[in-house]
Amino acid sequence: MDEEFRVSRKLLKTLTADTRANILKALEERPMTASELSRRLNKHVTTIAEHLQKLRESELVERIERPGRKWVYYRLAKEGRKVLHPESYRWVLIFSVSFLCFISLYAISKAFPEYWSPIGKAFENLQLSLATSNAEKARKHIQYAEERLEEAKIATEKRKLPFAKSRIKEYKEEIEKAKNEIRKARERGENIVPLLETLSESTAKHKAILENILVKTPALKKEVQPVLNISRVTQITAIEELRNITGKPYGKITGG
């Protein structure tokens, strides 16, 4: 099951860029350099290099460095041949159609979140599974946190308070997950300054949304106040860590 899922992820990454599929088809004929592929596909060599890197990360293409030669060649890997094999086309088609249906249902879930939230959550989990680093996952969780607050805001305007409460709770969960991924990135020795910047700027916006909800819907004070405090502490902590890392009077703390 895990192996099938890994193959699906590779196929998804390939299908999201026509150039990558064309590179696979070209390499099926023979190994080529990035420059040859650039001329063949009429794309800038830098663009080709970026796509080749993605294909290598998905184990669909292999890099060949021949002793005594300055040119680096790329060839189709075993997994890449599976993608291009005639028997694989049926599965690629099934996967593509399924993915497009999933995208459509996700769009519906954004338009009617109170009815389709399980679909939206499943799509977000898929996006997280495709993330290649803790930093990328952290950014996704920050993005989802903001989306949960926007949904809570809309729900309060429609007087759908139970739904608003659930979204506020999910906002808190997403923020905690984002902080956890940042912690993991820190432990790995990654540069977390951009992440902390994003977190501090985002929580400033989050506080404004929560304060607006609190003013307009006092009935949600029990749910909003603790989460508002979490946003404030998260912003303060992020800015303090930025100052410690950079040695600069980094940013300012907004709100009360």
C-alpha positions in Angstrom: 0.0 0.0 0.0 2.9 2.4 0.9 4.6 1.6 -2.4 1.4 2.3 -4.4 1.0 5.6 -2.6 4.6 6.6 -3.3 4.1 5.8 -7.0 0.9 7.9 -7.0 2.8 10.9 -5.6 5.4 10.6 -8.3 2.7 10.4 -11.0 0.9 13.4 -9.5 4.1 15.5 -9.6 4.7 14.5 -13.2 1.1 15.2 -14.4 1.1 18.7 -12.9 3.7 19.8 -15.5 3.5 19.1 -19.2 7.2 19.8 -19.6 8.1 16.9 -17.3 6.0 14.5 -19.2 7.7 15.7 -22.5 11.2 15.2 -20.8 10.3 11.6 -20.0 9.2 10.9 -23.5 12.4 12.4 -24.9 14.6 10.4 -22.6 12.8 7.3 -23.6 14.5 7.6 -26.9 18.0 8.0 -25.5 20.0 9.7 -22.7 20.3 13.5 -23.2 22.0 16.5 -21.6 20.0 19.4 -20.2 21.1 21.5 -23.2 19.9 18.9 -25.7 16.5 18.7 -23.9 16.4 22.5 -23.9 16.7 22.6 -27.7 14.4 19.6 -28.2 11.6 21.1 -26.1 12.3 24.7 -26.9 12.6 25.6 -23.2 15.2 27.6 -21.4 18.0 25.4 -20.0 17.3 26.7 -16.5 13.7 25.6 -16.7 14.7 22.2 -18.0 17.2 21.9 -15.1 14.5 22.6 -12.5 12.2 20.0 -14.0 15.0 17.5 -14.2 15.7 18.0 -10.5 12.0 17.3 -9.7 12.0 14.2 -11.8 15.2 13.0 -10.1 13.6 13.6 -6.7 10.7 11.4 -7.8 13.1 8.8 -9.0 11.8 9.0 -12.5 15.1 10.2 -14.1 18.7 9.3 -13.3 21.8 11.5 -13.7 24.8 10.0 -15.5 28.3 11.5 -15.0 30.8 9.8 -17.3 34.5 9.9 -16.2 36.6 12.1 -18.5 33.6 13.9 -20.0 32.4 17.3 -18.9 28.8 16.7 -20.1 26.2 15.4 -17.6 23.5 13.1 -19.2 20.1 12.2 -17.9 18.3 8.9 -18.6 14.9 7.4 -17.9 14.9 5.5 -14.7 13.0 2.2 -14.0 10.1 4.1 -12.4 10.0 6.5 -15.3 9.6 3.6 -17.7 6.7 2.4 -15.7 5.0 5.7 -16.2 5.5 5.6 -20.0 4.8 1.9 -20.4 1.5 1.3 -22.3 0.0 -0.7 -19.4 0.6 2.3 -17.1 -1.4 4.7 -19.3 -4.6 3.2 -18.0 -3.6 3.9 -14.4 -2.4 7.4 -15.2 -5.7 8.1 -16.8 -7.6 6.7 -13.8 -5.4 8.7 -11.4 -5.8 11.9 -13.5 -9.6 11.7 -13.7 -9.8 10.9 -10.0 -7.6 13.8 -9.1 -9.6 16.2 -11.3 -12.8 15.0 -9.6 -11.1 15.5 -6.3 -10.1 19.1 -7.2 -13.7 19.8 -8.3 -15.1 18.5 -5.0 -12.5 20.6 -3.1 -13.7 23.7 -4.9 -17.2 22.8 -3.8 -16.0 22.3 -0.3 -14.6 25.9 -0.3 -17.9 27.3 -1.5 -19.9 25.3 1.0 -17.5 24.4 3.8 -20.1 23.6 6.4 -21.4 20.7 4.2 -18.2 19.5 2.5 -15.5 20.0 5.1 -14.4 16.3 5.1 -13.5 16.6 1.4 -11.5 19.8 2.0 -9.7 18.1 4.9 -8.8 15.1 2.7 -7.4 17.4 0.0 -5.3 19.3 2.6 -4.0 16.0 3.9 -3.0 15.1 0.4 -1.1 18.4 0.0 0.7 17.8 3.3 1.7 14.3 2.2 3.3 15.8 -0.9 5.3 18.3 1.2 9.0 17.5 1.1 10.2 19.3 4.2 9.1 20.4 7.7 9.3 24.0 6.5 6.9 23.3 3.7 4.5 21.6 6.0 4.7 24.5 8.5 3.7 26.9 5.7 0.8 24.7 4.8 -0.5 24.6 8.4 -0.2 28.4 8.7 -2.2 28.7 5.4 -4.8 26.3 6.7 -5.0 28.2 10.0 -5.8 31.4 8.2 -8.4 29.6 6.0 -10.1 28.2 9.1 -10.4 31.7 10.6 -11.9 33.1 7.3 -14.4 30.3 7.4 -15.2 31.1 11.0 -15.7 34.7 10.1 -18.1 33.9 7.3 -20.0 31.4 9.6 -20.5 34.1 12.3 -21.8 36.5 9.7 -24.3 33.8 8.6 -25.1 33.1 12.3 -23.9 29.5 12.0 -22.2 29.6 15.4 -21.7 25.8 15.9 -19.8 25.7 12.6 -17.8 28.9 13.6 -16.9 27.2 16.9 -15.5 24.1 15.1 -13.5 26.2 12.8 -12.0 28.3 15.6 -11.0 25.0 17.3 -9.4 23.8 14.0 -7.5 27.1 13.7 -5.9 26.4 17.1 -4.9 22.9 16.0 -3.3 24.1 12.7 -1.3 26.8 14.6 0.0 24.1 17.0 0.9 21.9 14.1 2.7 24.7 12.4 4.8 25.4 15.5 5.6 21.7 15.8 6.9 21.6 12.2 9.0 24.7 12.9 10.4 23.0 15.9 11.4 20.0 13.8 13.0 22.3 11.2 14.9 24.0 14.0 16.2 20.7 15.3 17.3 19.7 11.8 19.4 22.9 11.6 17.3 24.5 8.9 17.0 28.2 8.4 13.7 29.0 10.1 13.9 32.8 9.8 11.5 32.9 6.8 9.1 30.6 8.7 9.2 32.8 11.8 8.6 35.9 9.7 5.6 34.3 8.1 4.3 33.1 11.5 4.7 36.5 13.1 3.0 38.3 10.2 0.2 35.8 9.9 -0.6 35.8 13.6 -0.9 39.6 13.5 -3.7 39.1 10.9 -5.2 36.3 12.8 -5.5 38.4 15.9 -7.3 41.1 13.9 -9.8 38.5 12.6 -10.4 37.0 16.1 -10.9 40.4 17.7 -13.4 41.3 15.0 -15.3 38.1 15.6 -15.2 38.7 19.4 -16.6 42.2 19.0 -19.4 41.2 16.5 -20.3 37.9 18.2 -19.9 38.1 22.0 -21.6 34.7 22.3 -18.3 33.1 21.0 -16.1 34.7 23.7 -15.6 31.4 25.5 -14.1 29.9 22.2 -12.4 33.0 20.9 -10.6 34.4 23.9 -8.3 31.4 24.6 -7.4 31.2 20.9 -6.8 34.9 20.7 -4.3 34.6 23.6 -2.6 31.7 21.8 -2.2 34.0 18.7 -0.7 36.8 20.8 1.8 34.5 22.5 2.7 32.9 19.2 3.4 36.2 17.6 5.5 37.4 20.6 7.5 34.2 20.7 8.2 34.3 17.0 9.4 37.9 17.1 11.6 37.3 20.1 13.2 34.3 18.4 13.7 36.3 15.2 15.5 39.0 17.3 17.7 36.4 19.0 18.6 34.7 15.7 19.2 37.9 13.7 20.5 40.1 16.5 18.2 42.9 15.2 15.2 44.7 16.7 13.0 42.6 14.5 9.5 43.7 13.8 7.0 44.8 16.3 4.2 43.2 18.2 0.7 44.4 17.2 -2.4 44.5 19.2 -3.0 44.1 23.0 
